[in-house]
Amino acid sequence: MLERVNIRSSVSVYEQIENQVKFAVASGKLKAMDQLPSIKELGDRLGINFNTVAKAYRDLEVMGLIYTRRGMGCFIQKGVQKKCREDCYTRVAKRVNEVVQEAKAAGIPKKFLLAIISKSLQTESELYGETPKEVLALLKNNSK
C-alpha cells in the first residue's frame, strides 16, 4: 500500500493516493489509529512532489477519513472502515455498470465481456497499471 503510483494513468496522482488509502481501510489493511507515512517520506518513496501528497492528505481529512495531530502526523480516523467499504462497493458497481453499458452499445457479446472479466480476475496487475498482456490477448483471439 502506498508503494507506487502511475504517472501515466488517467487517474491523477493525488487521487491514486486517496484511493489507495480508502482501499486499504476498506480491506482492513489500514485500521483506525494507524499512522500514514509523513508527507515528505511518501513523496520521497513515490518520487513525487510533496504538495501532491499534501493535497491527497488534505482531501482525505476533509472527507473525514484521516486526522492530523500537529507534530505527530496523519492517522486513520476511528469508525471509517464501513464507510470506505460501502464507498468502494458503490464505486466498483457504478464503473462496472458503465463498462457493461458501453459494451452493449458497441455490440460486444456478453460471452466476450465475461471472458475479459474472468481473465482480469485471474491475472495479477498493478492498480492503475497497464492492462495485462493476458487480457489483451483476448482481443486478438476475438477479432479473428
C-alpha positions as CSV (number, residue, x, y, z in Angstrom):
1,M,0.0,0.0,0.0
2,L,1.3,3.4,-1.0
3,E,4.3,1.9,-2.7
4,R,3.8,3.3,-6.2
5,V,1.7,5.5,-8.4
6,N,1.4,5.5,-12.2
7,I,2.0,9.0,-13.6
8,R,0.8,7.8,-17.0
9,S,-2.6,6.8,-15.6
10,S,-5.7,8.8,-16.4
11,V,-6.3,9.0,-12.7
12,S,-4.4,11.9,-11.1
13,V,-1.6,11.0,-8.7
14,Y,-3.3,12.6,-5.7
15,E,-6.4,10.6,-6.4
16,Q,-4.4,7.4,-6.7
17,I,-3.0,8.2,-3.2
18,E,-6.5,8.9,-1.8
19,N,-7.9,5.8,-3.4
20,Q,-5.1,3.6,-2.1
21,V,-5.8,4.8,1.4
22,K,-9.5,4.2,1.0
23,F,-9.0,0.7,-0.4
24,A,-6.6,-0.2,2.4
25,V,-9.1,1.0,5.0
26,A,-11.9,-0.8,3.3
27,S,-9.9,-4.1,3.1
28,G,-8.7,-3.8,6.7
29,K,-5.0,-3.3,5.7
30,L,-5.2,0.1,7.5
31,K,-7.1,0.3,10.7
32,A,-8.3,3.1,13.0
33,M,-5.4,5.0,14.6
34,D,-2.8,3.6,12.1
35,Q,-0.3,6.3,11.1
36,L,0.2,7.2,7.5
37,P,3.7,8.0,6.2
38,S,4.8,11.6,6.6
39,I,4.2,13.8,3.5
40,K,8.0,14.0,3.0
41,E,8.5,10.3,3.4
42,L,5.7,9.4,1.0
43,G,6.8,12.0,-1.6
44,D,10.3,10.6,-1.5
45,R,9.1,7.0,-1.7
46,L,6.8,7.7,-4.7
47,G,9.2,10.1,-6.3
48,I,6.5,12.8,-6.5
49,N,6.2,16.4,-5.3
50,F,5.3,16.8,-1.6
51,N,2.5,19.2,-2.5
52,T,0.7,16.3,-4.3
53,V,0.9,14.1,-1.1
54,A,-0.2,17.1,1.0
55,K,-3.3,17.6,-1.3
56,A,-4.3,14.0,-1.0
57,Y,-3.9,14.1,2.8
58,R,-6.0,17.3,3.0
59,D,-8.7,15.8,0.8
60,L,-8.8,12.6,3.0
61,E,-9.0,14.8,6.1
62,V,-11.9,16.8,4.6
63,M,-13.6,13.5,3.8
64,G,-13.3,12.6,7.5
65,L,-11.1,9.6,6.8
66,I,-7.9,10.8,8.5
67,Y,-7.0,13.3,11.1
68,T,-3.8,15.2,11.7
69,R,-2.0,15.6,15.1
70,R,0.3,18.5,14.9
71,G,3.9,17.4,15.1
72,M,2.9,13.7,15.1
73,G,1.5,13.1,11.7
74,C,-1.7,11.8,10.0
75,F,-3.8,8.9,11.3
76,I,-6.8,6.9,10.2
77,Q,-10.0,8.1,11.8
78,K,-12.0,5.7,14.0
79,G,-15.1,4.2,12.6
80,V,-14.4,4.8,8.9
81,Q,-13.9,1.2,7.6
82,K,-17.6,0.6,6.9
83,K,-17.9,3.9,5.0
84,C,-14.8,3.1,3.0
85,R,-16.1,-0.4,2.2
86,E,-19.5,1.0,1.1
87,D,-17.9,3.7,-1.0
88,C,-15.6,1.2,-2.7
89,Y,-18.5,-1.2,-3.5
90,T,-20.6,1.7,-4.9
91,R,-17.6,2.9,-6.9
92,V,-17.0,-0.5,-8.4
93,A,-20.7,-1.2,-9.1
94,K,-21.0,2.1,-11.0
95,R,-17.8,1.6,-13.0
96,V,-18.7,-1.9,-13.9
97,N,-22.2,-0.8,-15.0
98,E,-20.7,1.9,-17.1
99,V,-18.4,-0.5,-18.8
100,V,-21.2,-3.0,-19.4
101,Q,-23.4,-0.3,-20.9
102,E,-20.6,0.8,-23.2
103,A,-20.0,-2.8,-24.3
104,K,-23.7,-3.3,-25.0
105,A,-23.9,-0.1,-27.0
106,A,-20.8,-1.2,-29.0
107,G,-22.4,-4.6,-29.7
108,I,-19.7,-6.5,-27.7
109,P,-21.0,-10.0,-27.0
110,K,-21.8,-10.9,-23.3
111,K,-19.5,-14.0,-23.6
112,F,-16.5,-11.8,-24.6
113,L,-17.2,-9.3,-21.8
114,L,-17.4,-12.2,-19.3
115,A,-14.1,-13.6,-20.6
116,I,-12.4,-10.3,-20.1
117,I,-13.7,-10.0,-16.5
118,S,-12.7,-13.6,-15.8
119,K,-9.2,-13.2,-17.2
120,S,-8.8,-9.9,-15.3
121,L,-9.7,-11.6,-12.0
122,Q,-7.2,-14.4,-12.7
123,T,-4.3,-12.1,-13.7
124,E,-2.1,-10.1,-11.3
125,S,-1.6,-6.5,-12.2
126,E,-0.9,-3.2,-10.5
127,L,-3.6,-0.8,-9.5
128,Y,-3.6,1.9,-12.2
129,G,-1.1,-0.1,-14.2
130,E,-1.1,-1.2,-17.8
131,T,-3.6,-3.8,-19.0
132,P,-2.0,-7.2,-18.7
133,K,-1.0,-8.9,-21.9
134,E,-3.1,-12.0,-21.0
135,V,-6.2,-9.7,-21.1
136,L,-5.1,-8.0,-24.3
137,A,-4.6,-11.5,-25.9
138,L,-8.3,-12.0,-25.7
139,L,-8.7,-9.0,-28.1
140,K,-6.6,-10.8,-30.8
141,N,-8.5,-14.0,-30.3
142,N,-11.9,-12.3,-30.6
143,S,-11.1,-10.1,-33.6
144,K,-10.4,-13.1,-36.0
